[in-house]
Amino acid sequence: MNTLKINDVSLVYSNGYQALTALNLEINNGIFGLLGPNGAGKSSLMKTIVGLQKPTEGQLTFNGNDIVKNPIAIQQHLGFLPQYFGVYPNVSAYNLLNHLALLKGISNSEKRKTQILTLLEKVNLTPVKDKAVHTFSGGMKQRFGVAQALLGSPKIIIVDEPTAGLDPEERNRFNTLLSDISEDVIILLSTHLVEDVRNLCATMAIMQAGKIVSEGTPRFFMDALQGKLWQRPIDKNELEKLESQYQIISKQLIEKVLHITVHANKCPEGFKRATPTLEHVYFKHLL
């Protein structure tokens, strides 16, 4: 079992901007979702975890090792899949993985070849292993990204906005792949897409303005909203008045008609009970 512990971590940049404030998390094997809007501090936290910057206060440990004092203790076990990554032109998938494996210190040629071929098979890219990666579709590039992140058998993988721009079929294929590899490693999924967290994550945290505003399981959060969400279609002219009367957590156009969802202990007149979703959870915690 791998464990990442974040204890009272704060980060203040040199210009005085408070990027992170007293964060506390414990993350074990599986997929952990870090959900928040752009600017919430997710990227600052990722950079701090991997040792690209030191926290102003607090402690981070990975499998018992202090990774603030010794970042290599996590870096040697790290895989990273960014939202977008560049590739060398006219270099095949196999050759690029071979190059990256060498950079990761996999010096034994037979071991390197076996691992690359195994990973290409795992991500279903064996038939195109000799094609240039820059010619791949978006989904194929993301699967290649998973393969490079898995080089060297990492114990923790950080994945940043992984399904942005993927069509539904590729998104499902990609999500299945992440799920399959998550049993023996930590996968930290940073995203602003509620759907990714709902599909993949057993545990999650919501970030806003550099703070953890809530942490738990998606099911726990949704169960907590049972019997407290109410929905009805409205005329757009009613919106301002209703916003002054109720806590509106969601506005959605359905077949060109505006529907609102409000949070209340009792059903307001004219509303019907709504089934909680993770999107409702997200908006409720960001109010």
C-alpha positions in Angstrom: 0.0 0.0 0.0 1.3 3.4 -1.0 0.4 6.5 1.1 0.8 10.2 0.4 0.3 12.5 3.4 -0.2 16.2 3.2 -0.2 17.9 6.6 -1.0 21.6 7.1 0.6 22.6 3.8 0.5 26.2 2.9 2.1 28.0 0.0 2.7 31.8 -0.4 4.4 33.0 -3.6 7.1 35.7 -3.5 4.6 38.3 -4.7 2.5 37.6 -1.5 -0.2 35.5 -3.3 -1.6 32.8 -1.0 -1.9 29.8 -3.3 -2.5 27.1 -0.7 -3.8 27.3 2.8 -3.5 24.6 5.5 -4.2 21.6 3.3 -4.6 18.2 5.0 -5.1 15.0 2.9 -4.1 11.3 3.1 -4.2 9.5 -0.2 -3.8 5.7 -0.6 -3.9 3.3 -3.6 -6.7 3.9 -6.1 -7.9 7.0 -7.9 -8.3 10.1 -5.9 -10.1 13.0 -7.5 -9.1 16.6 -6.9 -12.0 18.6 -8.2 -12.1 22.4 -8.5 -12.5 25.3 -10.8 -9.6 26.9 -12.7 -7.5 28.9 -10.3 -8.5 26.8 -7.3 -4.9 25.8 -6.5 -4.8 22.3 -8.0 -1.7 23.0 -10.1 0.1 24.6 -7.2 -0.6 21.6 -5.1 0.6 19.2 -7.9 3.9 21.2 -8.3 4.4 21.1 -4.5 3.8 17.3 -4.3 6.3 16.5 -7.0 9.0 18.8 -5.6 9.0 21.6 -8.2 8.4 24.1 -5.4 8.6 23.9 -1.6 5.7 24.7 0.7 5.9 27.8 2.9 4.6 25.7 5.8 3.7 22.1 6.5 4.9 18.6 5.7 4.5 16.1 2.8 5.5 12.4 3.1 5.3 9.6 0.6 5.5 6.1 2.1 7.0 7.6 5.2 9.7 9.7 3.5 9.8 13.5 3.9 9.5 14.7 0.3 10.0 18.3 1.1 13.5 17.7 2.3 14.1 14.8 -0.2 12.0 15.2 -3.3 13.7 12.3 -5.0 11.9 10.0 -2.6 8.7 10.6 -4.7 10.2 11.6 -8.0 11.9 8.2 -8.5 8.4 6.6 -8.2 6.5 9.2 -10.2 4.5 9.0 -13.4 2.9 12.2 -14.9 0.3 12.7 -17.6 -0.3 16.4 -18.4 -3.3 17.7 -20.1 -1.3 18.4 -23.2 2.2 17.2 -24.1 4.4 17.8 -27.1 6.2 15.0 -29.0 9.1 14.9 -31.3 8.0 15.0 -35.0 8.4 11.9 -37.0 9.3 9.7 -34.0 7.4 6.4 -33.7 5.6 5.4 -30.5 8.1 2.6 -29.8 11.1 4.8 -30.3 9.8 7.6 -28.3 8.9 5.3 -25.4 12.4 3.8 -25.7 13.9 7.3 -25.5 11.8 8.2 -22.4 12.6 4.9 -20.8 16.3 5.7 -21.1 15.7 9.1 -19.5 13.9 7.3 -16.6 17.0 5.2 -16.0 15.9 1.8 -17.5 19.3 1.0 -18.9 18.9 -2.8 -19.5 17.9 -3.1 -23.2 15.9 -6.4 -22.9 14.1 -5.1 -19.8 13.3 -1.9 -21.6 12.0 -3.6 -24.7 9.8 -6.0 -22.7 8.3 -3.2 -20.7 7.6 -1.0 -23.7 5.9 -3.8 -25.7 3.9 -4.7 -22.6 2.7 -1.1 -22.1 1.9 -0.7 -25.8 -0.3 -3.8 -25.6 -1.9 -2.5 -22.3 -2.9 0.8 -24.0 -4.0 -0.9 -27.2 -1.3 0.8 -29.4 0.6 -2.2 -30.5 -0.8 -2.1 -34.1 0.6 1.5 -34.5 3.8 1.2 -32.5 5.9 2.1 -35.6 3.8 5.2 -36.5 4.8 8.7 -35.6 3.0 9.8 -32.4 2.3 13.3 -33.7 -0.1 11.7 -36.3 -2.2 10.1 -33.5 -5.7 11.2 -32.7 -6.3 12.9 -29.4 -7.5 9.7 -27.7 -4.5 7.7 -29.0 -2.1 10.4 -27.7 -3.7 10.2 -24.3 -3.3 6.4 -24.3 0.3 6.9 -25.3 0.6 9.4 -22.4 -0.6 6.7 -20.0 2.1 4.3 -21.4 4.9 6.9 -20.9 3.6 7.6 -17.4 3.8 3.9 -16.5 7.4 3.5 -17.6 9.6 2.4 -14.7 6.6 1.0 -12.7 5.7 4.2 -10.8 3.9 4.0 -7.4 2.1 7.3 -7.9 0.8 8.8 -11.1 -0.5 12.4 -11.4 -3.0 13.0 -14.2 -4.0 16.5 -15.1 -7.3 17.1 -17.0 -6.9 13.8 -18.9 -10.1 13.7 -20.9 -10.3 17.2 -22.2 -11.1 17.1 -25.9 -11.8 13.4 -26.1 -14.9 12.1 -27.8 -17.2 9.9 -25.6 -15.9 6.6 -27.0 -12.2 7.5 -26.3 -13.2 9.0 -22.9 -14.7 5.6 -21.9 -11.7 3.7 -23.2 -9.3 6.0 -21.4 -11.3 5.8 -18.1 -11.4 2.0 -18.2 -7.6 2.0 -18.7 -7.0 4.3 -15.7 -9.3 2.2 -13.6 -7.5 -1.0 -14.5 -4.1 0.3 -13.4 -5.2 1.9 -10.2 -5.3 -1.0 -7.8 -1.6 -1.1 -7.0 -0.7 2.6 -7.4 -2.0 6.0 -6.3 -3.5 8.0 -9.2 -4.1 11.6 -8.4 -6.6 13.0 -10.8 -6.7 16.8 -11.0 -9.7 18.1 -13.0 -12.6 20.6 -13.2 -14.8 18.0 -15.0 -17.3 16.5 -12.5 -17.9 13.6 -14.9 -14.4 12.3 -14.7 -14.5 12.2 -10.9 -18.0 10.5 -10.9 -16.8 7.8 -13.3 -13.4 7.0 -11.8 -12.9 8.1 -8.2 -13.7 6.2 -5.0 -12.5 9.2 -2.9 -12.3 12.9 -3.7 -11.7 16.4 -2.4 -13.1 19.8 -3.7 -10.7 22.7 -3.8 -11.5 26.4 -4.0 -9.3 29.4 -3.5 -6.4 27.3 -2.3 -8.4 25.4 0.4 -10.0 22.0 0.7 -13.6 22.8 1.2 -14.8 19.1 1.5 -13.4 15.6 1.3 -15.0 12.2 1.2 -16.6 9.7 -1.2 -18.9 10.8 -4.1 -21.7 8.5 -2.7 -21.4 10.1 0.8 -21.8 13.6 -0.7 -24.7 12.7 -2.8 -26.5 10.8 0.0 -26.1 13.9 2.2 -28.2 15.9 -0.3 -31.1 13.4 -0.4 -34.4 15.1 0.3 -32.9 18.5 0.2 -32.8 19.3 -3.6 -35.9 20.6 -5.5 -36.2 21.4 -9.1 -38.7 23.1 -11.5 -38.7 24.9 -14.9 -39.0 28.7 -14.7 -39.3 31.7 -17.0 -36.0 33.6 -17.2 -37.8 36.7 -15.9 -38.5 34.8 -12.6 -34.8 34.1 -11.9 -33.8 37.3 -10.1 -36.8 37.0 -7.7 -36.2 33.3 -7.0 -32.5 33.9 -6.4 -33.5 36.3 -3.6 -35.8 33.6 -2.1 -33.9 30.4 -2.4 -30.4 28.9 -2.4 -30.1 28.1 -6.1 -27.2 25.6 -6.7 -27.8 24.7 -10.4 -29.3 26.3 -13.5 -29.7 24.2 -16.6 -31.3 24.6 -20.0 -33.3 21.5 -20.9 -34.9 21.7 -24.4 -34.5 25.5 -24.3 -36.3 25.8 -21.0 -34.4 27.0 -17.9 -34.6 24.6 -14.9 -33.3 25.5 -11.5 -32.4 23.3 -8.6 -32.6 24.8 -5.1 -31.3 23.5 -1.7 -33.9 23.6 1.1 -35.0 21.3 3.9 -38.6 21.4 2.7 -40.1 21.4 -0.7 -40.8 24.9 -2.0 -44.2 25.4 -3.6 -44.3 24.4 -7.2 -41.0 22.4 -7.0 -40.4 18.6 -7.3 -37.8 16.5 -5.6 -34.5 16.2 -7.6 -32.2 13.3 -7.5 -28.7 14.4 -6.2 -25.8 14.2 -8.6 -22.1 14.9 -8.1 -22.6 18.1 -10.1 -25.1 19.2 -7.5 -22.5 18.4 -4.8 -19.8 20.4 -6.6 -22.0 23.5 -7.0 -23.3 23.3 -3.4 -19.8 23.2 -1.9 -18.6 26.1 -4.1 -21.4 28.4 -3.0 
